[in-house]
Amino acid sequence: MANNHHTLASVCQPRIEPGRIEVVSGQYAWNEDIPGAELVPGEGKATPMPRAVQERLIRLWASPQGAPKAALAGAGLDLTAMETGGGYAR
């Protein structure tokens, strides 16, 4: 699954399984066998996991790292603009 979503992706804290990294970005979820799988052709394997999106987003937003981001989103702030150096939504 070679795509550019990896730059905006969040790695979920997975159930520990060797060789599986769980990643979610927006409405896309995938597993990687090495970090950054398939960003360089022929290196690693990325497996699409479309049914895992909601569960991974819940785990991410409920984590200590995601809770502040969830609070800002609930306050109506434009998190995309903040992440790219832009301003706040009004």
C-alpha positions in Angstrom: 0.0 0.0 0.0 2.4 2.6 -1.2 1.0 6.0 -0.5 1.7 9.3 1.1 -0.6 8.9 4.1 2.3 7.6 6.2 3.5 11.2 6.7 0.2 12.0 8.5 -0.3 8.6 10.1 -0.4 7.7 13.7 0.9 4.4 14.9 -1.5 2.8 17.4 -0.1 1.0 20.4 -0.8 -2.5 19.1 -1.5 -5.7 20.8 2.1 -6.9 20.7 2.8 -9.2 17.8 6.3 -9.4 16.3 6.4 -8.1 12.7 3.1 -6.2 12.9 2.9 -2.4 13.3 -0.7 -1.0 13.3 -1.1 2.3 11.5 -4.1 4.6 11.0 -4.4 7.8 9.0 -7.8 9.5 8.4 -10.1 6.8 6.9 -7.2 4.4 6.1 -5.7 1.7 8.3 -3.0 -0.8 7.5 -0.4 -3.1 9.1 3.3 -2.9 8.4 5.9 -5.5 9.0 8.7 -2.8 9.3 8.3 0.9 10.0 7.6 2.7 6.7 6.9 -0.4 4.8 6.6 0.0 1.0 7.7 3.7 1.2 10.7 2.5 -0.7 9.7 -0.1 -3.3 10.6 -3.6 -2.3 11.1 -2.8 1.4 8.6 -4.2 3.8 5.0 -5.2 3.4 2.0 -3.0 4.1 -1.4 -4.7 4.3 -4.6 -2.7 4.1 -6.9 -3.2 7.1 -10.1 -1.2 6.2 -12.2 -2.8 8.9 -9.8 -1.7 11.6 -10.1 2.1 11.1 -12.8 2.8 13.7 -11.2 0.6 16.4 -7.8 2.1 15.8 -9.1 5.7 15.9 -10.9 5.0 19.2 -7.7 3.5 20.7 -5.7 6.5 19.4 -8.0 9.2 20.6 -8.5 7.5 24.0 -4.7 7.2 24.6 -2.7 9.7 26.7 -1.2 11.1 23.4 -4.6 11.4 21.7 -6.7 12.9 24.6 -5.4 16.5 24.2 -5.9 16.3 20.4 -9.5 15.0 21.0 -10.1 17.9 23.4 -8.9 20.5 20.9 -11.1 18.9 18.2 -14.1 19.0 20.5 -13.4 22.7 21.0 -13.7 23.3 17.3 -10.0 24.0 16.6 -8.7 23.2 13.1 -6.1 20.6 14.0 -4.9 20.2 10.4 -4.0 23.9 10.2 -2.1 23.6 13.5 -0.2 20.6 12.3 0.9 22.3 9.1 1.8 25.6 10.8 -1.5 27.4 10.0 -4.0 29.1 12.3 -7.1 28.2 14.1 -10.6 27.6 12.7 -13.1 30.2 13.6 
